[in-house]
Amino acid sequence: MTPAAPPDPAAGHELYLHIRVIISIVLGIAITRLLSGMARFIQHPGKLKVYPVHLLWVLIVLISATHFWWWEFGLAAIVQWRFETFLFVLLYAYLFALMANLLFPDALEEYADYRDYFLSRRGWFFALFIASMAIDLADTAIKGRAYLAALGPEYMVRLALVTLLALVAVRTRNQRYQLLFALFYLAYYISWIVRMYDPGRAVALG
């Protein structure tokens, strides 16, 4: 019986580039939705009232989708791709597209404003957000144990804490909690990105 040939790094890289194109298309749709949605507030300032919590999550998803696009450079290290791995990574990108479309629906006729809409749909939004936390962990693990370990214990604590806070956000309509949670996560997430890509840091993400 002839032994299986070792994975071809060149073929794996070509497949990664092909997969990256599909991911880029999905993320492009998500980012376009968010940007066009924010533009509506400028186009119709008298018609659309800004809800701070909603707008903060728009910024969070926009930054997250952009960061994910960059983060996926790390997948270039995968030499042998499986179809299940491809579907998994694509599912991650789908989540951003779904969250973007939830944040900016096609119409608001059934709701008084974005505040009313966001609070009524918060269960769906935060369910997708929590799912993105779980998939983020698995996606990071795909890049290898060394990669996951190099992120340090803060990474795991962040995912666990944010998931817990999001579960509370699903249960409560309290305006102060919703605002503080969004502000906290936005500030912390930006801090996380800045620190992860510090040139002096030993780990190169993406």
N, C-alpha and C positions, 0 to 999 in steps of 0.2 A: 504493500500500500504506500503510495507516494505521500510524503508528509506535506501538510499544508504550507503554502508559500507565506513568508512573513508579510505583514501589511506593508503596502507601498506608501511611504510618506507623501510622495508627489501626488498620487491619486487621492489620498485623504485630503490634501490641501486644496485640490481642484474641487472636490465635493464640498468642502467647507465654503469655498467662494460661491458655489452655486446656492447653498443653503443660506448664506448671508444675504444674497439678493432677495430671496423670498421673505426673510425676516425684515429686511429694510423696507419692503413694500408694505407689509402689515404695520410696522411702526410708523411709516410715513403717513398712512391713513389716520392713525391715532393722533399724531402730532398735528396734522392738517385740521382735524376735527376740533382740537383744542384751540388752535390759533384762530380759526374762523369763528369759533364760539366767542372767544374773547373780543374779537373785532366787532361783534354785534353790539357790545356795550358802548363802543365808540360810535358805531353807525346809528344806533337808536337809543341815545342817552335818556330820553324822556319816556321811552316805552319799556325798557328793561332796567330793573332795579338790581344793583349789585348786592349779593348776599356774601359778606366776608368769608364765612366758613366755606361756602361753595367755591369762591374764587381761590381760597388757599389750597383746596384740594385739586383744583384745576392746575395750579402751579406745581403742586407735588407730583401729580401724574405726568405733567409735561417734563419736569426735571427727571423723574424716574424713567420715563420712556427714552429720553435722550441718553441718560446714564446707562441703561440697559443696552442700547445700541453700541456704546463704547465698550461696555463690560464684556460683550460677546466676542471681543478679540481673543479672549482667553480660550475660546473653543477651537482656535487654530491649533492648539496643542493636541487635540484628539486626532490620532493617526487613522483609526478605523471607525467609521461611522456606522451605526445601525439605524434602521428605519424608525425604531421606537425612540431612539435618542433624538432624531430629527423631529418627530411629532411632539415630543416633550418640549423641546426648545421653542417650537412654533406655537405651542399652547401658551407658553409664557408671553410671547408677543401678542397673541390673541387677547389675553387678559387686559393689556393696555388699550387695545382697540375697543374692547367692551366697556372699560371704565370711562374712556373718553366719550363714547356715545351715550353712556348713562349720565354723565355730567352735562352734556348738551343734547337734549332730546330734539326731535324734529319739530315738535310743537309744545307749547305750554298752556294751551287752551283749558285743559282740565285742572290747572293749578293757578293759585293766586299770583305767585311769583317764584323766583328761584329758591327762596327760603322754604316755601311750602313744598315745592317739588323735591328739593334735596332731602328734607326731613322725612318725606313720605317714601322716598326710594333709598333711604340710607341703609336699610337692611341688605338690599341687593348690592349696593356699592361697596359696603364694608365686607361683605362676603367675598367679593372678587378681590378686594384688597388683602384680606387674610389669606386667600388662596395664593396670591402673588408672593406672600411671605414664605409659605410652605414650598412653593416651586423655586423661589430664590435659593433656598437652602439646598434643594436637590440639584439645581442647576450649578451651584458652586461646587457641590460634591463631585459632579461629573468631571470637573476640571482637575480632579485628583485630590488625594488626602493631604498631600503637602500644601497644596493651594488653600484648602479649607483650614488647615492647622495654622497657616501663616497669618490668617486674618485675626487670630487671637480670640480669647473668650468673649470680648466685647460683641463680636458678630452674633454669636448665639444668644447672648443676653438681649441684644437689640431686637432680634426677631421675636423672642419670647415675650418681651415687654410690650412691644408694639402690637402684637397679636392680642394680648390681654386687653390693652387699652381700646383696640378696635372692637372687641367683643362687647365692652361696656358701651361704646358709641352706638352699637346696634340696638342696645336696650333702652337708651335714654334720649329724650328730646331736649334735655337741659342745654340751653344756649351757651352758658359759660363753659361747660365741659366740652362741647363740640368745638368751640373756638380755641380753648386752651390746648386741646389735643392736636388740632390742626397746626397751630402755631408751634407747639413743641416739636411735632414730627418734622415740619418743614425746616426749622432751625437745626435740629439734630441731624437730619439727613444731609443738609448742605455741609455741616461740620464733618460728618462721616466721609463724604466725597472728598473734601479738601484734604483731610488727613490721610486718606488712603492713597491719594495721588501726590503726596508730598515727595519731592525729588530725593529727600534724605531717607525715605522709608525703604527698607530692604525689599519689600514685596512690590512687585510691579503688577498691578491689576490690569486685566484686559490684554 
